[in-house]
């Protein structure tokens, strides 16, 4: 059920806050303990470390760094290049890299925002998703871990009535630097990531067949299971080998040929809407035509004045997309791995997705020589095996990606 796992598992850690930080560090410890026989992990977050994040484990010297870069640098300093090479950083909102989430075997969802977490969960429908929530219920820390096997998403999963209502009552305090429980500080905040990591380790031996939830509230520890009759619904999206250098109009013509219908006989529903924005001061000269950027831009990059959203298009006939048709997907800032649905007559629908591409821009990772086998100086068979595995990891998953490079697919 779900996608076939590769020899080296691919993992997406979404959210660089408290949960994302600690589950990433735990993964690094696992990578160090199992040299070269680990995983590939992508760290996704667009925000920077602030004073309120210091108590989450970043430290005062990380203030001002992008969270994913701070996590990567922390891992590299503490556990060396071997562990760091298992990670790649993406300074981006998760909605800008849906392909990374969709193609991962395991997704650690560390977002507290219900809407954003649900969007990530939908992209992770065919993967094992582990959602980690930390918060406060009055003065009591609350930790919730939801494990969703392939075919299940957080918005469609229910447990018994009492458990579902109880699990939904939690409060995440935004806090300030003086608030020691902002997002639940250490040592309490490490609990949900630890349970989440343990759930992943268990899934490697015994994959879960139905969703379950573990909740810790004060001295209470509870586990809830979804009903046995819960049935998974896997996504059947067709992956298109389509270049981001091609125009949107080319994509529409390609779909018409693939479906064998005229362009006026279907509607296309983009998960990420197309928007038209301009600056009140700079006028139409500052016009932006493209897919919505996350986080959305509300100020002009040239003068700082407010930006006006003139139009938004999400579900449209191909003829409605003429203002965008002559621009390439790269110029339109298409999300990496854009997913969309084509609606035909009689409410028949087909789902498609574009490939996930990266620019390969490095975030400072240095390629060291693989360490020799312990106690030897020559190229023993064990050393050659380690070197081969090391090269496989580094060749497949080098460098990182910044938010402002998302148009270079």
RODO-2510 file (C-alpha; in nm, 4 decimals, decimal comma):
residues 409
     n   res          X          Y          Z
     1     x     0,0000     0,0000     0,0000
     2     x     0,1366     0,3419    -0,0921
     3     x     0,4601     0,4053    -0,2738
     4     x     0,7366     0,1442    -0,2869
     5     x     1,0108     0,2439    -0,0452
     6     x     1,3614     0,2775    -0,1827
     7     x     1,6741     0,1295    -0,0259
     8     x     1,7587     0,4729     0,1157
     9     x     1,4374     0,6216     0,2540
    10     x     1,3466     0,9766     0,1569
    11     x     1,2146     1,1944     0,4387
    12     x     1,0615     1,5419     0,4439
    13     x     1,0697     1,7398     0,7689
    14     x     0,8179     2,0211     0,7264
    15     x     0,8495     2,3040     0,9753
    16     x     1,1716     2,4204     1,1374
    17     x     1,0246     2,5058     1,4760
    18     x     1,0557     2,3111     1,7966
    19     x     0,9205     1,9807     1,6622
    20     x     1,1143     2,0081     1,3348
    21     x     1,4373     2,0977     1,5117
    22     x     1,4323     1,8072     1,7553
    23     x     1,3163     1,5402     1,5124
    24     x     1,5925     1,6516     1,2713
    25     x     1,8561     1,6261     1,5447
    26     x     1,7274     1,2799     1,6387
    27     x     1,7485     1,1760     1,2741
    28     x     2,1069     1,3045     1,2650
    29     x     2,1935     1,0951     1,5676
    30     x     2,0419     0,7941     1,3916
    31     x     2,2434     0,8724     1,0779
    32     x     2,5654     0,8992     1,2778
    33     x     2,4992     0,5691     1,4544
    34     x     2,4263     0,3950     1,1208
    35     x     2,7020     0,5416     0,9080
    36     x     2,6121     0,5573     0,5364
    37     x     2,3080     0,3336     0,5849
    38     x     2,0584     0,6038     0,6621
    39     x     1,8223     0,8220     0,4583
    40     x     1,7848     1,1434     0,2599
    41     x     1,5992     1,4180     0,4446
    42     x     1,4735     1,7526     0,3170
    43     x     1,4232     2,0297     0,5748
    44     x     1,1521     2,2786     0,4736
    45     x     1,0828     2,6179     0,6344
    46     x     1,1000     2,9817     0,5198
    47     x     1,1291     3,1653     0,8527
    48     x     1,4319     3,2789     1,0505
    49     x     1,5384     3,2059     1,4064
    50     x     1,4198     3,4789     1,6446
    51     x     1,4733     3,5386     2,0145
    52     x     1,1638     3,3385     2,1053
    53     x     1,3175     3,0338     1,9305
    54     x     1,6310     3,0287     2,1453
    55     x     1,4651     2,8168     2,4156
    56     x     1,3642     2,5585     2,1554
    57     x     1,7242     2,4453     2,1143
    58     x     1,8704     2,6788     1,8507
    59     x     2,0841     2,8845     2,0866
    60     x     2,1467     3,2583     2,0863
    61     x     2,4177     3,2339     1,8204
    62     x     2,1607     3,1161     1,5624
    63     x     1,9326     3,4198     1,5853
    64     x     1,8861     3,5698     1,2384
    65     x     1,9663     3,2499     1,0445
    66     x     1,7077     3,0686     0,8403
    67     x     1,5779     2,7896     1,0615
    68     x     1,6596     2,5070     0,8207
    69     x     2,0140     2,6387     0,7739
    70     x     2,0522     2,6730     1,1502
    71     x     1,9423     2,3103     1,1928
    72     x     2,1781     2,1943     0,9165
    73     x     2,4731     2,3838     1,0647
    74     x     2,3943     2,2528     1,4132
    75     x     2,3903     1,8952     1,2821
    76     x     2,7145     1,9452     1,0931
    77     x     2,8907     2,0901     1,3973
    78     x     2,7669     1,8230     1,6369
    79     x     2,7716     1,5096     1,4193
    80     x     3,0019     1,5907     1,1283
    81     x     2,9770     1,5814     0,7507
    82     x     2,8565     1,2212     0,7304
    83     x     2,5360     1,2993     0,9202
    84     x     2,4967     1,6399     0,7507
    85     x     2,5091     1,4813     0,4052
    86     x     2,1821     1,3049     0,4804
    87     x     2,0088     1,6459     0,4897
    88     x     1,9202     1,9100     0,2381
    89     x     1,7693     2,2466     0,3200
    90     x     1,4804     2,4236     0,1453
    91     x     1,4214     2,7830     0,2523
    92     x     1,0631     2,7829     0,1316
    93     x     0,7047     2,7438     0,2392
    94     x     0,5940     2,3817     0,2086
    95     x     0,3291     2,4859    -0,0449
    96     x     0,6099     2,5976    -0,2775
    97     x     0,7677     2,2494    -0,2877
    98     x     0,4716     2,0063    -0,3023
    99     x     0,6715     1,7658    -0,5177
   100     x     0,9297     1,7154    -0,2424
   101     x     0,6564     1,6175     0,0026
   102     x     0,4730     1,3984    -0,2462
   103     x     0,7837     1,2033    -0,3450
   104     x     0,9024     1,1403     0,0121
   105     x     0,8518     0,8016     0,1757
   106     x     0,7997     0,9633     0,5179
   107     x     0,6760     1,3134     0,6060
   108     x     0,7291     1,4596     0,9530
   109     x     0,4650     1,7344     0,9677
   110     x     0,5626     1,9814     1,2384
   111     x     0,3253     2,2658     1,1484
   112     x     0,0921     2,3926     1,4206
   113     x    -0,1258     2,5867     1,1763
   114     x    -0,4257     2,3692     1,0960
   115     x    -0,4672     2,5010     0,7396
   116     x    -0,1025     2,4687     0,6406
   117     x    -0,0715     2,1297     0,8123
   118     x    -0,3773     2,0051     0,6204
   119     x    -0,2247     2,1224     0,2900
   120     x     0,0952     1,9310     0,3664
   121     x    -0,1067     1,6263     0,4711
   122     x    -0,2903     1,6242     0,1389
   123     x     0,0369     1,6243    -0,0559
   124     x     0,1614     1,3428     0,1708
   125     x    -0,1472     1,1288     0,1061
   126     x     0,0554     0,8447    -0,0501
   127     x     0,3289     0,8596     0,2149
   128     x     0,3601     0,7751     0,5827
   129     x     0,2840     1,1017     0,7616
   130     x     0,3740     1,1709     1,1234
   131     x     0,2176     1,4913     1,2536
   132     x     0,3693     1,6385     1,5692
   133     x     0,1957     1,9102     1,7724
   134     x     0,3211     2,0815     2,0862
   135     x     0,1190     2,3380     2,2778
   136     x    -0,0265     2,4451     2,6093
   137     x    -0,3654     2,3820     2,7664
   138     x    -0,3621     2,6460     3,0380
   139     x    -0,0448     2,5786     3,2389
   140     x    -0,0195     2,2155     3,1207
   141     x     0,1985     2,1146     2,8204
   142     x     0,0114     1,9052     2,5619
   143     x     0,1831     1,6835     2,3045
   144     x    -0,0030     1,5139     2,0202
   145     x     0,1433     1,2778     1,7602
   146     x    -0,0796     1,1553     1,4787
   147     x     0,0448     0,8700     1,2586
   148     x    -0,1221     0,8471     0,9176
   149     x    -0,0406     0,5482     0,6933
   150     x    -0,0468     0,5935     0,3140
   151     x    -0,3957     0,6758     0,1934
   152     x    -0,4984     0,8807     0,4981
   153     x    -0,4853     1,2558     0,5625
   154     x    -0,5439     1,4515     0,8798
   155     x    -0,8573     1,6300     0,7539
   156     x    -1,0389     1,3061     0,6692
   157     x    -0,9380     1,0946     0,9684
   158     x    -1,1602     1,0579     1,2722
   159     x    -1,1353     0,8592     1,5911
   160     x    -1,4025     0,7938     1,8497
   161     x    -1,6036     1,1085     1,9225
   162     x    -1,4599     1,1788     2,2652
   163     x    -1,1016     1,1267     2,1554
   164     x    -1,1378     1,3436     1,8444
   165     x    -1,2913     1,6337     2,0366
   166     x    -1,0309     1,6040     2,3113
   167     x    -0,7415     1,5922     2,0657
   168     x    -0,8573     1,9085     1,8925
   169     x    -0,8476     2,1189     2,2105
   170     x    -0,4992     2,2517     2,2371
   171     x    -0,3460     2,5966     2,2344
   172     x    -0,0102     2,6808     2,0854
   173     x     0,1279     2,9915     2,2548
   174     x     0,3141     3,2222     2,0192
   175     x     0,5031     3,3712     2,3097
   176     x     0,7936     3,6093     2,3307
   177     x     1,1572     3,5781     2,4272
   178     x     1,0554     3,6216     2,7907
   179     x     0,7913     3,3475     2,7698
   180     x     0,9684     3,0242     2,8620
   181     x     0,6793     2,8131     2,7286
   182     x     0,6668     2,9725     2,3829
   183     x     0,5760     2,6743     2,1706
   184     x     0,6569     2,4649     2,4802
   185     x     1,0246     2,5034     2,5580
   186     x     1,2774     2,2363     2,6454
   187     x     1,2683     1,9843     2,8001
   188     x     0,8933     1,9445     2,7434
   189     x     0,9069     2,0190     2,3732
   190     x     1,1245     1,7210     2,2908
   191     x     0,8500     1,4724     2,3761
   192     x     0,6379     1,4883     2,0584
   193     x     0,9417     1,4613     1,8243
   194     x     1,0702     1,1634     2,0248
   195     x     0,7352     0,9855     1,9977
   196     x     0,7210     1,0715     1,6277
   197     x     1,0677     0,9325     1,5644
   198     x     0,9770     0,6171     1,7568
   199     x     0,6644     0,5799     1,5393
   200     x     0,8816     0,5957     1,2265
   201     x     1,1212     0,3349     1,3632
   202     x     0,8308     0,1041     1,4450
   203     x     0,6847     0,1513     1,0964
   204     x     1,0040     0,0165     0,9405
   205     x     0,9319    -0,3212     1,1016
   206     x     0,5533    -0,3153     1,1267
   207     x     0,3869    -0,0612     0,8926
   208     x     0,0659     0,0717     1,0530
   209     x    -0,2567    -0,0347     0,8833
   210     x    -0,4779     0,2413     1,0216
   211     x    -0,4210     0,5853     1,1737
   212     x    -0,3539     0,6263     1,5412
   213     x    -0,2896     0,9127     1,7787
   214     x    -0,0775     0,9393     2,0911
   215     x    -0,1536     1,2257     2,3252
   216     x     0,0297     1,3329     2,6415
   217     x    -0,1390     1,5901     2,8615
   218     x     0,0227     1,6467     3,1959
   219     x     0,0408     1,3065     3,3653
   220     x    -0,2087     1,1464     3,1213
   221     x    -0,0925     0,9384     2,8251
   222     x    -0,3582     0,8141     2,5837
   223     x    -0,3649     0,6349     2,2501
   224     x    -0,6536     0,6458     2,0069
   225     x    -0,7098     0,4251     1,7021
   226     x    -0,9139     0,5018     1,3929
   227     x    -1,2031     0,2615     1,3253
   228     x    -1,1011    -0,0716     1,1723
   229     x    -1,3295    -0,0109     0,8756
   230     x    -1,1323     0,3005     0,7814
   231     x    -1,0251     0,2604     0,4192
   232     x    -0,7234     0,4333     0,2621
   233     x    -0,7662     0,6507    -0,0462
   234     x    -0,4451     0,6770    -0,2447
   235     x    -0,3975     0,9525    -0,4999
   236     x    -0,3867     0,8371    -0,8610
   237     x    -0,2130     1,1381    -1,0154
   238     x    -0,0397     1,1052    -1,3505
   239     x     0,3164     1,2407    -1,3416
   240     x     0,3969     1,4489    -1,6489
   241     x     0,7541     1,4758    -1,7722
   242     x     0,7122     1,8414    -1,8612
   243     x     0,9862     2,1043    -1,8442
   244     x     0,9407     2,4193    -1,6380
   245     x     1,0954     2,6102    -1,9281
   246     x     0,7857     2,5358    -2,1387
   247     x     0,4995     2,7829    -2,1551
   248     x     0,1699     2,7360    -1,9756
   249     x     0,0012     2,7420    -2,3152
   250     x     0,2160     2,4452    -2,4206
   251     x     0,0946     2,2569    -2,1129
   252     x    -0,2688     2,3278    -2,2041
   253     x    -0,2143     2,2034    -2,5609
   254     x    -0,0308     1,8990    -2,4255
   255     x    -0,3285     1,8159    -2,2023
   256     x    -0,5694     1,8516    -2,4938
   257     x    -0,3681     1,6024    -2,6974
   258     x    -0,3294     1,3602    -2,4057
   259     x    -0,7018     1,3656    -2,3267
   260     x    -0,8125     1,3764    -2,6894
   261     x    -1,0443     1,6733    -2,6392
   262     x    -1,0591     2,0363    -2,7428
   263     x    -0,9337     2,3024    -2,5025
   264     x    -1,2871     2,4361    -2,4605
   265     x    -1,4147     2,1044    -2,3276
   266     x    -1,2413     2,0920    -1,9908
   267     x    -1,1654     2,3009    -1,6832
   268     x    -0,8372     2,2990    -1,4964
   269     x    -0,8206     2,3290    -1,1169
   270     x    -0,4832     2,4373    -0,9778
   271     x    -0,4047     2,3639    -0,6127
   272     x    -0,2008     2,6860    -0,6129
   273     x    -0,3959     2,9776    -0,7678
   274     x    -0,2713     3,2118    -1,0366
   275     x    -0,2754     3,5760    -0,9249
   276     x    -0,2378     3,9220    -1,0734
   277     x    -0,0811     4,1811    -0,8407
   278     x     0,0442     4,5379    -0,8786
   279     x     0,1765     4,8152    -0,6550
   280     x    -0,0453     5,1131    -0,5724
   281     x     0,2482     5,3509    -0,6241
   282     x     0,4392     5,1919    -0,9130
   283     x     0,1167     5,1068    -1,0953
   284     x     0,0840     4,8577    -1,3789
   285     x     0,4607     4,8677    -1,4375
   286     x     0,4968     4,6507    -1,1276
   287     x     0,2410     4,3959    -1,2483
   288     x     0,3029     4,0391    -1,1294
   289     x     0,1461     3,7524    -1,3205
   290     x     0,2073     3,4074    -1,1814
   291     x     0,1300     3,1447    -0,9234
   292     x     0,0763     3,2662    -0,5706
   293     x     0,3983     3,2952    -0,3738
   294     x     0,4154     3,1664    -0,0188
   295     x     0,4278     3,3552     0,2024
   296     x     0,2213     3,5928    -0,0107
   297     x     0,3834     3,9243    -0,0964
   298     x     0,1957     4,2230     0,0474
   299     x     0,4533     4,4944    -0,0189
   300     x     0,6258     4,6150    -0,3337
   301     x     0,9922     4,5065    -0,3433
   302     x     1,0840     4,8393    -0,5092
   303     x     0,9092     5,1035    -0,2966
   304     x     0,7579     4,9133    -0,0046
   305     x     0,4038     5,0321    -0,0762
   306     x     0,1069     4,7931    -0,0360
   307     x     0,0500     4,5456    -0,3187
   308     x    -0,3007     4,5012    -0,4579
   309     x    -0,4340     4,1631    -0,5737
   310     x    -0,6212     4,2447    -0,8940
   311     x    -0,7388     3,8954    -0,9839
   312     x    -0,7159     3,5330    -0,8681
   313     x    -0,7677     3,2295    -1,0882
   314     x    -0,7819     2,8753    -0,9571
   315     x    -1,0539     2,6912    -1,1522
   316     x    -1,0742     2,8078    -1,5126
   317     x    -1,1281     2,7173    -1,8743
   318     x    -0,8100     2,7276    -2,0857
   319     x    -0,9423     3,0432    -2,2556
   320     x    -0,9443     3,2187    -1,9159
   321     x    -0,5696     3,1639    -1,8830
   322     x    -0,4691     3,3730    -2,1853
   323     x    -0,2884     3,6423    -1,9767
   324     x    -0,0564     3,3688    -1,8446
   325     x    -0,0342     3,1407    -2,1486
   326     x     0,2769     3,2928    -2,3103
   327     x     0,4877     3,2760    -1,9948
   328     x     0,6954     2,9754    -1,8980
   329     x     0,6165     2,7848    -1,5821
   330     x     0,9457     2,9140    -1,4434
   331     x     0,8469     3,2762    -1,5139
   332     x     0,5119     3,2068    -1,3484
   333     x     0,6898     3,0772    -1,0356
   334     x     0,5148     2,7421    -1,0586
   335     x     0,5531     2,5402    -0,7372
   336     x     0,8047     2,2587    -0,7628
   337     x     0,5847     1,9580    -0,8313
   338     x     0,2675     2,1543    -0,9134
   339     x    -0,0471     1,9404    -0,8868
   340     x    -0,3746     2,0115    -1,0684
   341     x    -0,7027     1,8452    -1,1630
   342     x    -0,8631     1,8458    -1,5067
   343     x    -1,2443     1,8338    -1,4987
   344     x    -1,4107     1,6806    -1,8017
   345     x    -1,7749     1,6553    -1,8966
   346     x    -2,0119     1,4571    -1,6729
   347     x    -1,7883     1,5495    -1,3752
   348     x    -1,5178     1,3058    -1,4830
   349     x    -1,1798     1,4174    -1,3540
   350     x    -0,8114     1,3405    -1,4076
   351     x    -0,5328     1,4418    -1,1735
   352     x    -0,1836     1,5369    -1,2918
   353     x     0,1374     1,6574    -1,1325
   354     x     0,4631     1,8016    -1,2597
   355     x     0,8024     1,6629    -1,1605
   356     x     0,9987     1,7950    -0,8670
   357     x     1,3086     1,9798    -0,9849
   358     x     1,5823     2,1668    -0,7977
   359     x     1,8510     2,4143    -0,8929
   360     x     2,1159     2,2215    -0,6984
   361     x     2,2285     2,5467    -0,5343
   362     x     2,4621     2,4612    -0,2491
   363     x     2,4117     2,5982     0,0978
   364     x     2,7723     2,5581     0,1945
   365     x     2,8060     2,1817     0,2302
   366     x     3,1641     2,0719     0,1674
   367     x     3,2418     1,7335     0,0180
   368     x     3,4908     1,5596     0,2464
   369     x     3,6657     1,2361     0,1710
   370     x     3,4739     0,9397     0,3143
   371     x     3,6484     0,8259     0,6337
   372     x     3,8505     0,5037     0,6036
   373     x     3,7386     0,1863     0,7742
   374     x     3,8279     0,1780     1,1433
   375     x     4,1735     0,0365     1,2147
   376     x     4,2854     0,0160     0,8504
   377     x     4,4736     0,2370     0,6107
   378     x     4,4147     0,0488     0,2859
   379     x     4,1030     0,0179     0,0704
   380     x     3,9422    -0,2785     0,2367
   381     x     3,6150    -0,4246     0,1168
   382     x     3,4294    -0,2601     0,4077
   383     x     3,5808     0,0782     0,3265
   384     x     3,4869     0,0449    -0,0410
   385     x     3,1308    -0,0440     0,0562
   386     x     3,1099     0,2626     0,2813
   387     x     3,2597     0,4823     0,0082
   388     x     3,0059     0,3542    -0,2446
   389     x     2,7128     0,4181    -0,0125
   390     x     2,8533     0,7607     0,0814
   391     x     2,8830     0,8552    -0,2858
   392     x     2,5295     0,7368    -0,3546
   393     x     2,3953     0,9607    -0,0795
   394     x     2,5963     1,2668    -0,1831
   395     x     2,5294     1,2278    -0,5555
   396     x     2,1554     1,1978    -0,5006
   397     x     2,1058     1,4715    -0,2473
   398     x     2,3558     1,7574    -0,2531
   399     x     2,3143     2,1222    -0,1701
   400     x     2,0012     2,3136    -0,0811
   401     x     1,7478     2,5587    -0,2116
   402     x     1,6450     2,9080    -0,1070
   403     x     1,2969     3,0544    -0,1330
   404     x     1,4080     3,3137    -0,3875
   405     x     1,5437     3,0411    -0,6156
   406     x     1,2114     2,8621    -0,6546
   407     x     1,1719     2,9973    -1,0085
   408     x     1,4840     2,8176    -1,1312
   409     x     1,3392     2,4715    -1,1852
***
